Amino acid sequence: MLPGTINGIRLHYEVSSQGDPVLMINGLSAPAAYWALQVKALAPHFRVVTFDNRGVGETIHSSSSSWTPSIAQ
């Protein structure tokens, strides 16, 4: 996975292949690795983007108590 920083939060994400993008969004407690089989099937046809939500996998947890409304940023 690749690290990125958005609003001071270090996020981990992975981009597989090329083509039209498909964004895989987990529930709040699942890591990006959850999508491994789907990524394998979709990557020959699409650019697949997966990420760890805040506080899950390799993404750090926000110290802010109001981080849920800003997840989509």
MOGINOR-V556684 format. One line per field, one symbol per residue. psi: psi as a letter, one per 40 degrees, with the letter a starting at -180 (. if undefined). Layout:
BEGIN
psi: ???
END
This chain:
BEGIN
psi: ihiihhfehhihihhhaiahihhhhiieehidddeddddddddedihhhiihiheibehihieiefddeede.
END
